[in-house]
Amino acid sequence: MAGTRSVAWGWLVMVIVLVLIADQAAKHAIEKYTTMDYFHVVIPGLLNLIHTHNPGVAFSMFANAHSPVVRFLLVLFSVAVIVFLFWLLAAERAGGKMGQIGMALIIGGAVGNVLDRLTRRGVTDFIDLHVGSYHWPTFNVADSAIVAGAALVLLELFRDWNRPPDRNGAR
């Protein structure tokens, strides 16, 4: 099913690689140039840079699970998601360009975090956002790419929700 929805592998691989490089470079800089108790206010009342280590997953879920089985399952689940998203792209089931770019962002972020779990036994987080008394869990570039990618996929789904399919069944 080639055409307007065919996968542009060159661009998608570039997105994945750029996310991975940006993520690993940022984590490397935080690890090399700060200590674990590092705290720097970037924008008062909104953004801080801190240096934390998260052995769990998003929002520090499973952070206190020290079992190697749990760590293995977290990596296995992440790899399964990466493989599934690659399959969606290869099978041209990733939607249009927005969905494809979204999935590439998710893959790049997931690969960055899996690489950390395999090499560092956890993920380095350093972006600390807060508004008033609300504090987001600390995150990193990979997490940002995953969230932005998921938002693009959802935006495309909602945009295409009411669009009637063309005669080939595509929306």
MDAnalysis code that builds the backbone (N, CA, C; Angstrom):
import MDAnalysis as mda
import numpy as np

u = mda.Universe.empty(513, n_residues=171, atom_resindex=np.repeat(np.arange(171), 3), trajectory=True)
u.add_TopologyAttr("name", ["N", "CA", "C"] * 171)
u.add_TopologyAttr("resid", np.arange(1, 172))
u.add_TopologyAttr("resname", ["MET", "ALA", "GLY", "THR", "ARG", "SER", "VAL", "ALA", "TRP", "GLY", "TRP", "LEU", "VAL", "MET", "VAL", "ILE", "VAL", "LEU", "VAL", "LEU", "ILE", "ALA", "ASP", "GLN", "ALA", "ALA", "LYS", "HIS", "ALA", "ILE", "GLU", "LYS", "TYR", "THR", "THR", "MET", "ASP", "TYR", "PHE", "HIS", "VAL", "VAL", "ILE", "PRO", "GLY", "LEU", "LEU", "ASN", "LEU", "ILE", "HIS", "THR", "HIS", "ASN", "PRO", "GLY", "VAL", "ALA", "PHE", "SER", "MET", "PHE", "ALA", "ASN", "ALA", "HIS", "SER", "PRO", "VAL", "VAL", "ARG", "PHE", "LEU", "LEU", "VAL", "LEU", "PHE", "SER", "VAL", "ALA", "VAL", "ILE", "VAL", "PHE", "LEU", "PHE", "TRP", "LEU", "LEU", "ALA", "ALA", "GLU", "ARG", "ALA", "GLY", "GLY", "LYS", "MET", "GLY", "GLN", "ILE", "GLY", "MET", "ALA", "LEU", "ILE", "ILE", "GLY", "GLY", "ALA", "VAL", "GLY", "ASN", "VAL", "LEU", "ASP", "ARG", "LEU", "THR", "ARG", "ARG", "GLY", "VAL", "THR", "ASP", "PHE", "ILE", "ASP", "LEU", "HIS", "VAL", "GLY", "SER", "TYR", "HIS", "TRP", "PRO", "THR", "PHE", "ASN", "VAL", "ALA", "ASP", "SER", "ALA", "ILE", "VAL", "ALA", "GLY", "ALA", "ALA", "LEU", "VAL", "LEU", "LEU", "GLU", "LEU", "PHE", "ARG", "ASP", "TRP", "ASN", "ARG", "PRO", "PRO", "ASP", "ARG", "ASN", "GLY", "ALA", "ARG"])
u.atoms.positions = np.array([
    [0.838, -1.169, 0.000],
    [0.000, 0.000, 0.000],
    [0.886, 1.237, 0.000],
    [1.543, 1.497, -1.084],
    [2.394, 2.675, -1.199],
    [1.526, 3.887, -1.465],
    [2.125, 5.028, -1.371],
    [1.368, 6.246, -1.628],
    [1.671, 7.288, -0.583],
    [0.665, 8.104, -0.271],
    [0.881, 9.208, 0.648],
    [1.185, 8.719, 2.061],
    [0.813, 7.512, 2.376],
    [1.044, 7.013, 3.725],
    [2.266, 6.105, 3.820],
    [3.001, 5.924, 2.746],
    [4.139, 5.027, 2.820],
    [5.175, 5.591, 3.793],
    [5.890, 4.706, 4.418],
    [6.824, 5.080, 5.474],
    [8.081, 5.685, 4.861],
    [8.459, 6.859, 5.343],
    [9.688, 7.535, 4.912],
    [10.788, 7.145, 5.895],
    [11.397, 5.989, 5.671],
    [12.348, 5.421, 6.630],
    [13.512, 6.334, 6.946],
    [14.039, 7.033, 5.939],
    [15.186, 7.912, 6.187],
    [14.886, 8.956, 7.243],
    [13.755, 9.641, 7.113],
    [13.361, 10.664, 8.082],
    [13.075, 10.059, 9.448],
    [12.401, 8.926, 9.463],
    [12.042, 8.323, 10.747],
    [13.280, 7.836, 11.492],
    [14.217, 7.226, 10.772],
    [15.460, 6.785, 11.411],
    [16.230, 7.996, 11.931],
    [16.216, 9.092, 11.170],
    [16.900, 10.300, 11.617],
    [16.258, 10.833, 12.907],
    [14.936, 10.821, 12.998],
    [14.252, 11.264, 14.216],
    [14.658, 10.377, 15.388],
    [14.636, 9.062, 15.183],
    [15.001, 8.118, 16.244],
    [16.430, 8.376, 16.717],
    [17.358, 8.493, 15.775],
    [18.771, 8.691, 16.113],
    [18.990, 10.040, 16.797],
    [18.340, 11.105, 16.317],
    [18.496, 12.421, 16.946],
    [17.968, 12.432, 18.378],
    [16.834, 11.777, 18.607],
    [16.304, 11.686, 19.971],
    [17.289, 10.930, 20.853],
    [17.796, 9.816, 20.352],
    [18.739, 9.003, 21.125],
    [20.012, 9.792, 21.444],
    [20.559, 10.497, 20.457],
    [21.781, 11.280, 20.681],
    [21.527, 12.406, 21.682],
    [20.433, 13.151, 21.504],
    [20.121, 14.260, 22.419],
    [19.923, 13.741, 23.836],
    [19.213, 12.634, 23.966],
    [18.953, 12.051, 25.283],
    [20.246, 11.609, 25.955],
    [21.046, 10.846, 25.243],
    [22.278, 10.320, 25.840],
    [23.277, 11.438, 26.132],
    [23.349, 12.451, 25.264],
    [24.258, 13.577, 25.495],
    [23.840, 14.367, 26.737],
    [22.542, 14.619, 26.884],
    [22.053, 15.362, 28.050],
    [22.303, 14.583, 29.333],
    [22.015, 13.286, 29.318],
    [22.250, 12.457, 30.507],
    [23.737, 12.395, 30.835],
    [24.573, 12.269, 29.807],
    [26.022, 12.233, 30.022],
    [26.496, 13.534, 30.669],
    [26.008, 14.665, 30.167],
    [26.418, 15.959, 30.724],
    [25.993, 16.081, 32.188],
    [24.771, 15.685, 32.491],
    [24.300, 15.755, 33.880],
    [25.152, 14.852, 34.767],
    [25.422, 13.638, 34.306],
    [26.210, 12.694, 35.108],
    [27.656, 13.153, 35.284],
    [28.228, 13.740, 34.247],
    [29.640, 14.130, 34.290],
    [29.865, 15.425, 35.062],
    [28.975, 16.393, 34.909],
    [29.234, 17.717, 35.445],
    [28.446, 18.080, 36.702],
    [27.645, 17.147, 37.217],
    [26.910, 17.433, 38.454],
    [27.043, 16.261, 39.410],
    [26.683, 16.511, 40.645],
    [26.645, 15.445, 41.647],
    [25.195, 15.017, 41.837],
    [24.994, 13.923, 42.546],
    [23.625, 13.413, 42.748],
    [22.749, 14.388, 43.531],
    [23.311, 15.292, 44.294],
    [22.503, 16.252, 45.045],
    [22.389, 17.604, 44.324],
    [22.735, 17.639, 43.041],
    [22.725, 18.878, 42.265],
    [21.309, 19.438, 42.156],
    [21.191, 20.749, 42.337],
    [19.916, 21.453, 42.213],
    [20.212, 22.856, 41.715],
    [19.631, 23.235, 40.576],
    [19.843, 24.567, 40.017],
    [18.507, 25.107, 39.500],
    [18.125, 26.284, 39.980],
    [16.904, 26.934, 39.523],
    [17.198, 27.579, 38.170],
    [16.455, 27.169, 37.144],
    [16.612, 27.737, 35.806],
    [15.605, 28.864, 35.607],
    [14.331, 28.579, 35.878],
    [13.266, 29.580, 35.818],
    [12.523, 29.494, 37.150],
    [12.683, 30.489, 38.010],
    [12.049, 30.425, 39.332],
    [10.544, 30.146, 39.236],
    [10.084, 29.228, 40.052],
    [8.671, 28.879, 40.093],
    [8.216, 27.989, 38.958],
    [9.151, 27.517, 38.093],
    [8.752, 26.697, 36.956],
    [9.714, 25.548, 36.649],
    [11.010, 25.844, 36.529],
    [11.956, 24.843, 36.021],
    [13.244, 24.819, 36.822],
    [13.602, 23.621, 37.253],
    [14.878, 23.386, 37.920],
    [15.607, 22.271, 37.182],
    [16.916, 22.272, 37.297],
    [17.720, 21.123, 36.874],
    [18.180, 20.417, 38.135],
    [17.937, 19.128, 38.201],
    [18.393, 18.329, 39.327],
    [18.993, 17.039, 38.775],
    [19.727, 16.340, 39.578],
    [20.347, 15.087, 39.149],
    [19.766, 13.961, 39.998],
    [18.967, 13.112, 39.361],
    [18.384, 11.970, 40.071],
    [18.598, 10.697, 39.260],
    [18.517, 9.588, 39.956],
    [18.633, 8.271, 39.325],
    [17.339, 7.520, 39.605],
    [16.663, 7.071, 38.547],
    [15.381, 6.386, 38.681],
    [15.538, 4.948, 38.203],
    [15.560, 3.984, 39.132],
    [15.668, 2.579, 38.728],
    [14.335, 2.007, 38.226],
    [13.262, 2.758, 38.363],
    [11.944, 2.291, 37.938],
    [11.608, 2.770, 36.546],
    [10.324, 2.975, 36.323],
    [9.845, 3.466, 35.029],
    [9.221, 4.837, 35.242],
    [8.411, 5.281, 34.318],
    [7.803, 6.605, 34.378],
    [7.197, 6.881, 35.747],
    [7.393, 8.110, 36.187],
    [6.873, 8.577, 37.466],
    [7.397, 7.749, 38.631],
    [8.565, 7.142, 38.466],
    [9.258, 6.350, 39.487],
    [8.494, 5.101, 39.927],
    [7.555, 4.635, 39.096],
    [6.884, 3.378, 39.428],
    [7.931, 2.267, 39.444],
    [7.832, 1.371, 40.377],
    [8.744, 0.236, 40.572],
    [10.153, 0.673, 40.969],
    [10.338, 1.913, 41.382],
    [11.671, 2.398, 41.749],
    [12.220, 1.665, 42.971],
    [11.341, 1.181, 43.834],
    [11.797, 0.478, 45.034],
    [11.877, -1.026, 44.847],
    [11.584, -1.494, 43.660],
    [11.677, -2.930, 43.382],
    [13.117, -3.253, 42.999],
    [13.850, -3.854, 43.903],
    [15.270, -4.118, 43.669],
    [15.507, -5.497, 43.065],
    [14.457, -6.208, 42.769],
    [14.573, -7.547, 42.215],
    [15.099, -7.502, 40.787],
    [16.073, -8.350, 40.458],
    [16.551, -8.415, 39.076],
    [15.450, -8.874, 38.123],
    [14.490, -9.624, 38.623],
    [13.382, -10.085, 37.788],
    [12.543, -8.888, 37.343],
    [12.267, -7.957, 38.256],
    [11.484, -6.772, 37.915],
    [12.248, -5.935, 36.895],
    [13.555, -5.737, 37.111],
    [14.360, -4.968, 36.147],
    [14.338, -5.643, 34.783],
    [14.472, -6.966, 34.757],
    [14.434, -7.705, 33.500],
    [13.090, -7.531, 32.808],
    [12.001, -7.616, 33.566],
    [10.663, -7.467, 32.992],
    [10.435, -6.049, 32.452],
    [10.979, -5.050, 33.132],
    [10.855, -3.676, 32.644],
    [11.566, -3.513, 31.304],
    [12.756, -4.068, 31.197],
    [13.495, -3.995, 29.935],
    [12.771, -4.799, 28.864],
    [12.310, -5.988, 29.213],
    [11.604, -6.840, 28.258],
    [10.343, -6.157, 27.731],
    [9.581, -5.541, 28.609],
    [8.369, -4.839, 28.196],
    [8.719, -3.682, 27.253],
    [9.746, -2.909, 27.604],
    [10.149, -1.784, 26.758],
    [10.602, -2.255, 25.382],
    [11.376, -3.329, 25.337],
    [11.831, -3.872, 24.055],
    [10.637, -4.360, 23.241],
    [9.662, -4.974, 23.896],
    [8.464, -5.438, 23.187],
    [7.717, -4.258, 22.571],
    [7.618, -3.155, 23.292],
    [6.951, -1.961, 22.759],
    [7.722, -1.421, 21.558],
    [9.043, -1.367, 21.663],
    [9.875, -0.883, 20.555],
    [9.663, -1.750, 19.315],
    [9.705, -3.070, 19.501],
    [9.512, -3.995, 18.377],
    [8.122, -3.826, 17.779],
    [7.108, -3.685, 18.623],
    [5.738, -3.500, 18.141],
    [5.609, -2.219, 17.317],
    [6.203, -1.140, 17.791],
    [6.121, 0.118, 17.050],
    [6.870, 0.030, 15.720],
    [8.029, -0.637, 15.717],
    [8.738, -0.857, 14.448],
    [7.862, -1.675, 13.495],
    [7.182, -2.678, 14.016],
    [6.298, -3.487, 13.175],
    [5.178, -2.624, 12.590],
    [4.572, -1.765, 13.429],
    [3.519, -0.882, 12.924],
    [4.034, -0.004, 11.784],
    [5.247, 0.513, 11.945],
    [5.835, 1.335, 10.886],
    [6.113, 0.507, 9.637],
    [6.726, -0.659, 9.807],
    [7.092, -1.504, 8.659],
    [5.862, -2.012, 7.920],
    [4.803, -2.307, 8.659],
    [3.570, -2.809, 8.046],
    [2.691, -1.663, 7.529],
    [3.205, -0.448, 7.626],
    [2.473, 0.750, 7.213],
    [1.113, 0.859, 7.905],
    [1.118, 0.547, 9.194],
    [-0.080, 0.664, 10.021],
    [0.078, 1.768, 11.065],
    [1.022, 2.667, 10.807],
    [1.311, 3.724, 11.772],
    [0.567, 5.010, 11.466],
    [-0.356, 4.961, 10.515],
    [-1.107, 6.155, 10.167],
    [-0.337, 7.026, 9.204],
    [-0.637, 8.310, 9.250],
    [0.008, 9.277, 8.362],
    [1.323, 9.773, 8.935],
    [1.800, 10.840, 8.356],
    [3.110, 11.377, 8.749],
    [3.170, 11.738, 10.232],
    [2.109, 12.346, 10.754],
    [2.116, 12.738, 12.153],
    [2.247, 11.520, 13.066],
    [1.501, 10.469, 12.784],
    [1.582, 9.245, 13.569],
    [2.932, 8.564, 13.433],
    [3.485, 8.582, 12.235],
    [4.791, 7.969, 12.012],
    [5.891, 8.709, 12.767],
    [5.856, 10.033, 12.709],
    [6.842, 10.817, 13.454],
    [6.656, 10.599, 14.951],
    [5.407, 10.534, 15.395],
    [5.129, 10.267, 16.799],
    [5.709, 8.936, 17.246],
    [5.524, 7.918, 16.429],
    [6.068, 6.603, 16.785],
    [7.592, 6.614, 16.769],
    [8.200, 7.367, 15.848],
    [9.661, 7.479, 15.826],
    [10.165, 8.162, 17.100],
    [9.456, 9.196, 17.556],
    [9.829, 9.856, 18.809],
    [9.726, 8.888, 19.987],
    [8.659, 8.104, 20.020],
    [8.477, 7.126, 21.097],
    [9.595, 6.086, 21.062],
    [9.906, 5.582, 19.869],
    [10.977, 4.578, 19.742],
    [12.307, 5.162, 20.209],
    [12.648, 6.364, 19.753],
    [13.914, 6.986, 20.160],
    [14.011, 7.148, 21.667],
    [12.936, 7.614, 22.282],
    [12.926, 7.770, 23.735],
    [12.996, 6.443, 24.462],
    [12.252, 5.471, 23.976],
    [12.255, 4.153, 24.623],
    [13.629, 3.494, 24.515],
    [14.264, 3.610, 23.355],
    [15.602, 3.038, 23.191],
    [16.581, 3.722, 24.154],
    [16.491, 5.048, 24.294],
    [17.366, 5.765, 25.224],
    [17.205, 5.285, 26.649],
    [15.967, 5.105, 27.085],
    [15.737, 4.649, 28.458],
    [16.115, 3.177, 28.650],
    [15.884, 2.346, 27.643],
    [16.299, 0.934, 27.746],
    [17.823, 0.855, 27.825],
    [18.496, 1.631, 27.011],
    [19.959, 1.649, 27.046],
    [20.453, 2.013, 28.446],
    [19.813, 2.990, 29.072],
    [20.184, 3.360, 30.446],
    [19.940, 2.223, 31.427],
    [18.800, 1.573, 31.296],
    [18.495, 0.477, 32.225],
    [19.504, -0.657, 32.089],
    [19.967, -0.896, 30.870],
    [20.935, -1.965, 30.644],
    [22.340, -1.582, 31.093],
    [22.721, -0.324, 30.918],
    [24.092, 0.087, 31.223],
    [24.245, 0.735, 32.587],
    [23.178, 1.324, 33.120],
    [23.279, 2.069, 34.381],
    [22.342, 1.540, 35.466],
    [21.596, 0.500, 35.153],
    [20.621, -0.080, 36.097],
    [19.547, 0.919, 36.512],
    [19.276, 1.869, 35.658],
    [18.258, 2.876, 35.919],
    [18.433, 4.029, 34.960],
    [17.564, 5.013, 35.080],
    [17.531, 6.136, 34.148],
    [17.910, 7.413, 34.890],
    [18.720, 8.243, 34.255],
    [19.071, 9.542, 34.812],
    [17.987, 10.543, 34.426],
    [17.368, 11.135, 35.429],
    [16.358, 12.173, 35.219],
    [16.915, 13.491, 35.729],
    [16.507, 14.603, 35.102],
    [17.089, 15.887, 35.510],
    [16.181, 17.087, 35.280],
    [15.088, 16.945, 34.582],
    [14.198, 18.074, 34.328],
    [13.115, 18.067, 35.406],
    [13.057, 19.146, 36.161],
    [12.153, 19.258, 37.299],
    [11.202, 20.428, 37.057],
    [9.966, 20.126, 36.643],
    [8.958, 21.154, 36.361],
    [7.964, 21.247, 37.506],
    [7.566, 22.467, 37.790],
    [6.528, 22.673, 38.803],
    [5.805, 23.974, 38.521],
    [4.523, 23.994, 38.820],
    [3.711, 25.194, 38.696],
    [2.941, 25.313, 40.002],
    [3.215, 26.367, 40.720],
    [2.585, 26.518, 42.027],
    [2.969, 25.351, 42.922],
    [1.970, 24.713, 43.489],
    [2.266, 23.577, 44.363],
    [2.294, 22.248, 43.599],
    [1.952, 22.285, 42.299],
    [1.974, 21.042, 41.526],
    [3.378, 20.785, 41.000],
    [3.867, 19.595, 41.268],
    [5.213, 19.194, 40.881],
    [5.135, 17.961, 39.996],
    [5.626, 18.045, 38.761],
    [5.686, 16.861, 37.904],
    [6.825, 15.984, 38.371],
    [6.707, 14.687, 38.182],
    [7.867, 13.820, 38.470],
    [9.029, 14.218, 37.556],
    [10.231, 14.127, 38.068],
    [11.416, 14.498, 37.303],
    [11.531, 13.592, 36.080],
    [11.967, 14.171, 34.960],
    [12.032, 13.401, 33.716],
    [13.270, 13.795, 32.924],
    [13.402, 13.249, 31.712],
    [14.580, 13.483, 30.879],
    [14.153, 13.694, 29.422],
    [15.119, 13.816, 28.528],
    [14.842, 14.051, 27.109],
    [14.061, 12.875, 26.507],
    [14.439, 11.648, 26.853],
    [13.738, 10.472, 26.316],
    [12.272, 10.488, 26.722],
    [12.007, 10.800, 27.981],
    [10.623, 10.866, 28.447],
    [9.848, 11.947, 27.696],
    [10.505, 13.091, 27.450],
    [9.865, 14.172, 26.697],
    [9.514, 13.715, 25.287],
    [10.428, 12.991, 24.652],
    [10.168, 12.487, 23.296],
    [9.015, 11.495, 23.293],
    [8.952, 10.648, 24.300],
    [7.871, 9.664, 24.396],
    [6.523, 10.375, 24.536],
    [6.466, 11.369, 25.404],
    [5.210, 12.110, 25.614],
    [4.827, 12.891, 24.351],
    [5.797, 13.567, 23.739],
    [5.505, 14.313, 22.505],
    [5.058, 13.362, 21.399],
    [5.712, 12.203, 21.291],
    [5.322, 11.216, 20.281],
    [3.916, 10.696, 20.507],
    [3.599, 10.383, 21.756],
    [2.250, 9.905, 22.068],
    [1.216, 10.987, 21.753],
    [1.555, 12.247, 22.032],
    [0.636, 13.348, 21.722],
    [0.397, 13.446, 20.213],
    [1.447, 13.288, 19.409],
    [1.276, 13.331, 17.950],
    [0.399, 12.187, 17.454],
    [0.624, 10.994, 17.993],
    [-0.204, 9.839, 17.597],
    [-1.664, 10.097, 17.957],
    [-1.896, 10.586, 19.170],
    [-3.273, 10.876, 19.589],
    [-3.898, 11.995, 18.766],
    [-3.136, 13.043, 18.487],
    [-3.667, 14.129, 17.659],
    [-4.088, 13.621, 16.288],
    [-3.266, 12.752, 15.701],
    [-3.639, 12.208, 14.396],
    [-4.890, 11.336, 14.507],
    [-4.971, 10.541, 15.569],
    [-6.172, 9.708, 15.753],
    [-7.424, 10.570, 15.878],
    [-7.353, 11.614, 16.707],
    [-8.514, 12.478, 16.888],
    [-8.837, 13.256, 15.620],
    [-7.804, 13.708, 14.915],
    [-8.017, 14.442, 13.662],
    [-8.722, 13.566, 12.632],
    [-8.332, 12.299, 12.560],
    [-8.883, 11.390, 11.557],
    [-10.151, 10.675, 12.018],
    [-10.554, 10.903, 13.261],
    [-11.685, 10.161, 13.838],
    [-12.944, 10.295, 12.991],
    [-13.283, 11.517, 12.594],
    [-14.527, 11.750, 11.852],
    [-14.329, 11.845, 10.347],
    [-13.094, 11.702, 9.899],
    [-12.822, 11.768, 8.456],
    [-13.270, 10.471, 7.811],
    [-14.104, 10.547, 6.785],
    [-14.547, 9.307, 6.131],
    [-13.377, 8.659, 5.381],
    [-13.327, 7.333, 5.344],
    [-12.257, 6.656, 4.621],
    [-12.384, 6.883, 3.105],
    [-11.228, 6.891, 2.417],
    [-11.291, 7.012, 0.964],
    [-11.680, 5.649, 0.380],
    [-11.688, 5.546, -0.923],
    [-12.161, 4.287, -1.531],
    [-11.215, 3.122, -1.284],
    [-9.982, 3.397, -0.832],
    [-9.034, 2.330, -0.487],
    [-9.109, 1.963, 0.995],
    [-9.959, 2.636, 1.745],
    [-10.124, 2.346, 3.161],
    [-9.226, 3.196, 4.053],
    [-8.381, 4.034, 3.463],
    [-7.492, 4.891, 4.264],
    [-8.248, 6.153, 4.685],
    [-7.860, 6.701, 5.798],
    [-8.477, 7.950, 6.283],
    [-7.599, 9.115, 5.964],
])
